[in-house]
Amino acid sequence: MKKYILTYSLLACLSLSAQHQLPIYTDYLMDNYYLLHPAMAGAHYEGIKVRASHRSQWQTVENAPSLKTLNAHSRIGPKSGVGAVFYHDQNGFQKRLSGKLTYAHHLNFYRGYSEINQLSFGLSVGVFNGSHDQSSFDTSSSDPLITGFKATESAFFMDVGISYNRLGLYGHLTAKNILYVGSNSVDQLKSPSSPRSIVLNAGYFIAFDRGFSVEPSFLVRTVDYSEILNYDLNLKSHHSFNRFYGWLGVSYRRGFDINRIKTATRVFQKHQQLSFMAGFQVKTISLSYAYTQSLEDIQLATFNGHLFTVGIDIFGDPYKPITIRGIL
């Protein structure tokens, strides 16, 4: 049984490594939409937003997946925004390191800062470097995926996106890897000819009073070459007390693709997981946490996914009251 699960795990990891893009977890929900959508670079009106996150998974498994990200973005003038994203993703015998730079253009239709009505366009260009190392594996196994090879690959890529913010309503549409030029060192590490993916994300703030609102949202993601389609259904509550702001949230993720695990009876199950989140901000410092639990029947290990995000808003007004008006 463990052998079959290991074989499936290796296949899944190979598929994920070929995506050549930042893994999507729940960190975008932690005031971190720029991490996914280039059009959100500098979409806010003042200051520099800096966010750093760390995610760990399967604490009982050696060399379990972990992800570290760092991004910063800022408004430059009334209609421009710039940003940068760096991440390091490690999954046992696989490592990925990537960085990208972003420019965004914002068309403002508002009559004042109290009225948000903004259409944004974003373009990111970046580089990717990945390695796949099986040199420490026991090649005496009959598993055809274990060959003991070591491969590296690198790539140049481009993402584009469009975002719209209108008071409490927001929507984002991003196309990742619309331009991709890459290479790998050996034939065993296959690179898809079209690693593009589409991310659609939208939500709305329902304000009950100045200090309390509820935010339902969703995200849909497709990956061209692998026919992967999954969606997130999210709900957050926002609370503002004088100079303190806090929020609570829950996110349900479901995949339409079926995991096939070879056992005596052959098991079919769809990917699904549930995340619980909380965060707060005092002046210009914010801290968020998310816990993710898998809902699948068969698992490699208990899916204890922990995600921490720390943020700081530089050159912003630390005493500006938080108005429940949207993600800006």
C-alpha positions in Angstrom: 0.0 0.0 0.0 2.7 2.5 0.9 4.6 1.7 -2.3 1.5 2.5 -4.4 1.0 5.7 -2.5 4.6 6.6 -3.0 4.3 6.0 -6.7 1.2 8.2 -6.9 3.0 10.9 -4.9 5.9 10.9 -7.3 3.6 11.3 -10.2 1.8 14.1 -8.6 5.0 15.9 -7.7 6.3 15.5 -11.3 3.0 17.1 -12.6 3.3 19.9 -10.1 6.9 20.7 -10.9 6.0 21.1 -14.6 3.7 24.0 -13.8 6.6 26.4 -13.4 4.6 28.8 -11.3 3.9 29.7 -7.7 1.7 27.1 -6.0 -1.7 28.5 -5.0 -2.7 28.0 -1.4 -4.8 30.4 0.8 -2.1 33.1 1.1 -3.8 35.3 -1.5 -6.7 35.7 1.0 -4.4 37.3 3.6 -4.4 40.8 2.0 -2.0 39.4 -0.6 -3.8 39.4 -3.9 -0.8 40.8 -5.7 0.8 37.3 -5.1 -1.6 35.9 -7.8 -2.7 38.9 -9.9 -0.1 41.3 -11.5 -2.8 44.0 -12.0 -3.0 44.4 -8.2 0.6 45.9 -8.1 0.1 49.3 -6.5 -3.7 49.1 -6.7 -3.9 50.7 -3.3 -3.4 54.5 -3.1 -0.4 55.0 -0.8 2.7 53.3 0.7 4.5 50.1 0.0 2.9 46.8 0.8 5.4 44.1 1.9 4.3 40.5 2.6 6.3 37.4 3.6 4.8 34.0 4.1 5.9 30.5 5.1 3.9 27.3 4.5 4.7 23.9 5.8 2.9 20.6 5.2 2.8 17.0 6.5 4.8 17.7 9.7 5.2 13.9 10.3 6.9 13.3 6.9 10.6 13.9 6.3 11.4 16.5 3.6 7.7 17.4 3.3 6.6 20.3 1.0 7.4 23.8 2.2 7.0 27.2 0.5 8.5 30.6 1.3 7.4 33.8 -0.5 8.3 37.5 -0.4 6.6 40.2 -2.3 6.4 44.0 -2.3 4.4 46.4 -4.4 3.7 50.2 -4.5 1.9 52.9 -6.3 4.0 55.1 -8.5 2.2 58.3 -9.3 -1.6 58.4 -9.9 -1.8 55.7 -12.5 1.2 53.3 -12.2 2.2 50.5 -9.9 5.3 48.3 -9.6 6.1 45.2 -7.7 8.3 42.1 -7.2 7.7 38.5 -6.1 10.2 35.9 -5.0 9.5 32.4 -3.9 11.3 29.2 -2.9 9.3 25.9 -3.1 10.8 22.6 -1.9 9.1 19.2 -2.1 11.5 16.5 -1.0 13.7 15.8 -4.0 12.4 18.9 -5.9 13.3 22.6 -5.5 12.0 25.6 -7.3 13.3 29.2 -7.1 11.6 32.0 -9.0 11.4 35.8 -9.2 9.4 38.2 -11.2 8.9 42.0 -11.7 5.6 43.7 -12.4 4.2 46.8 -13.9 0.6 47.8 -13.6 -1.5 50.6 -15.1 -4.5 51.9 -13.2 -7.4 53.8 -14.8 -9.2 55.7 -12.0 -12.8 56.8 -12.4 -13.4 57.9 -8.9 -14.3 61.4 -7.8 -12.3 61.1 -4.6 -10.5 58.7 -2.4 -13.7 57.8 -0.6 -15.1 56.3 -3.8 -13.2 53.4 -5.4 -13.8 52.8 -9.1 -10.6 51.5 -10.7 -9.7 49.3 -13.7 -6.2 47.9 -13.7 -3.9 46.1 -16.1 -0.8 44.2 -15.1 2.2 42.6 -16.7 4.8 40.4 -15.0 8.1 39.0 -16.4 10.2 36.5 -14.5 12.7 33.7 -14.4 12.4 30.2 -13.0 15.0 27.6 -12.0 14.1 24.1 -10.8 15.9 20.9 -9.9 14.8 17.3 -9.7 17.3 15.2 -7.8 16.9 11.4 -7.3 20.6 10.7 -6.8 20.0 9.6 -3.2 17.2 7.2 -4.1 17.4 3.4 -3.9 17.4 2.5 -7.6 17.0 -1.2 -6.8 13.3 -0.6 -6.5 11.0 -1.9 -9.3 9.3 1.5 -9.4 9.9 2.9 -13.0 9.8 6.4 -11.7 13.0 5.9 -9.6 16.0 6.0 -11.9 18.5 8.0 -9.9 18.8 10.8 -12.3 19.4 14.5 -11.5 18.0 17.2 -13.7 17.8 21.0 -13.7 15.7 23.4 -15.8 15.3 27.1 -16.2 12.7 29.3 -17.9 11.6 32.8 -18.8 7.9 33.5 -18.5 5.3 36.3 -18.7 2.0 36.8 -16.9 -0.8 39.3 -17.7 -3.9 40.2 -15.8 -6.8 42.6 -15.4 -8.5 43.7 -12.2 -11.5 45.8 -11.4 -12.4 47.3 -8.0 -15.6 49.2 -7.4 -16.4 50.0 -3.7 -16.9 46.6 -2.2 -16.9 44.6 -5.5 -13.7 43.2 -7.0 -12.7 40.9 -9.8 -9.4 39.6 -11.2 -8.6 37.6 -14.3 -5.0 36.5 -14.8 -3.3 34.4 -17.5 0.0 32.8 -16.3 2.8 31.7 -18.6 1.3 33.3 -21.7 4.9 33.4 -22.9 7.2 30.6 -21.7 10.7 29.8 -23.0 12.4 27.0 -21.0 14.9 24.1 -21.2 15.9 21.1 -19.1 19.2 19.2 -18.7 17.9 15.7 -19.5 15.0 14.1 -21.3 13.6 12.5 -18.2 12.3 15.9 -16.9 9.6 16.8 -19.4 8.5 20.4 -19.9 5.0 20.9 -21.3 4.9 22.9 -24.5 2.0 25.0 -23.1 2.2 25.4 -19.3 -0.4 28.2 -19.3 -3.1 28.5 -16.6 -6.0 30.9 -16.0 -7.0 32.2 -12.6 -10.4 33.9 -12.1 -11.1 35.5 -8.7 -14.0 37.7 -7.5 -15.7 38.8 -4.3 -17.9 41.3 -2.6 -18.0 43.1 0.7 -21.4 43.2 2.4 -21.1 46.0 5.0 -23.4 45.9 8.0 -21.9 49.0 9.6 -18.6 50.9 9.4 -16.7 48.4 11.5 -18.2 45.1 10.4 -18.6 43.4 7.0 -18.8 39.9 5.5 -16.9 39.0 2.3 -17.9 36.0 0.2 -15.5 35.2 -2.7 -14.5 32.5 -5.1 -11.5 31.5 -7.2 -11.4 29.2 -10.3 -8.2 27.9 -11.8 -7.5 25.9 -14.9 -4.2 24.5 -16.2 -4.1 23.9 -20.0 -1.8 20.9 -20.5 -3.0 18.8 -17.5 -6.8 19.5 -17.8 -6.8 20.5 -14.1 -9.7 22.5 -12.8 -10.3 23.4 -9.2 -12.2 26.1 -7.3 -12.2 27.8 -3.9 -15.3 29.0 -2.1 -14.3 31.6 0.6 -16.0 33.5 3.4 -14.4 36.1 5.6 -15.7 38.5 8.3 -14.0 41.8 8.9 -14.0 43.7 12.2 -12.6 47.2 12.9 -12.3 48.6 16.4 -10.7 52.1 16.5 -7.1 51.4 15.3 -7.3 47.6 15.5 -8.5 45.5 12.6 -9.1 41.8 12.6 -10.7 39.1 10.4 -11.7 35.5 10.4 -12.2 33.2 7.4 -12.9 29.8 6.0 -12.1 28.4 2.5 -13.2 25.2 0.8 -11.2 23.9 -2.2 -12.4 21.2 -4.6 -10.8 19.7 -7.6 -12.6 18.3 -10.6 -9.7 16.1 -11.6 -9.8 12.6 -10.1 -6.8 11.1 -8.2 -6.3 7.4 -9.1 -4.5 5.4 -6.5 -3.5 1.8 -7.5 -4.6 -0.6 -4.7 -6.2 -4.0 -4.7 -9.6 -2.4 -5.4 -8.3 0.8 -7.1 -9.5 4.0 -5.4 -10.8 7.1 -7.1 -11.2 10.3 -5.2 -11.4 14.0 -5.9 -9.1 16.5 -4.2 -10.8 18.6 -1.5 -9.6 20.5 1.6 -10.8 22.9 4.2 -8.9 25.9 5.6 -9.5 28.1 8.6 -7.9 31.5 8.7 -7.5 34.5 11.0 -5.5 37.7 11.0 -5.1 41.1 12.5 -3.5 44.5 11.8 -2.3 47.1 14.3 -1.1 50.3 12.7 1.1 49.2 9.8 1.9 45.6 11.0 -0.2 42.6 10.1 -0.1 38.9 11.0 -2.2 36.1 9.5 -2.4 32.3 10.0 -4.2 29.5 8.1 -4.6 25.9 8.9 -5.6 23.5 6.1 -7.0 20.0 6.6 -7.4 17.5 3.8 -10.9 15.9 3.4 -9.7 13.0 1.3 -10.1 9.4 2.5 -6.6 8.2 1.5 -3.7 10.5 2.4 0.1 10.2 2.4 0.1 11.7 5.9 -2.2 13.8 8.1 -2.6 17.0 6.1 -1.5 19.6 8.7 -0.8 22.6 6.4 0.3 25.7 8.4 0.6 29.0 6.6 1.9 32.2 8.3 2.0 35.6 6.6 3.6 38.8 8.0 3.0 42.2 6.5 4.2 45.7 6.8 2.9 48.8 5.1 5.7 51.3 4.6 5.1 55.0 4.2 1.4 54.5 4.8 -0.6 56.4 7.4 -0.5 54.3 10.6 -3.5 56.1 12.1 -5.7 56.0 9.0 -9.0 54.4 10.1 -9.8 51.2 8.4 -13.0 51.6 6.4 -14.8 48.4 5.2 -14.9 49.3 1.6 -13.0 46.6 -0.3 -9.6 45.0 -0.6 -7.8 48.3 -1.3 
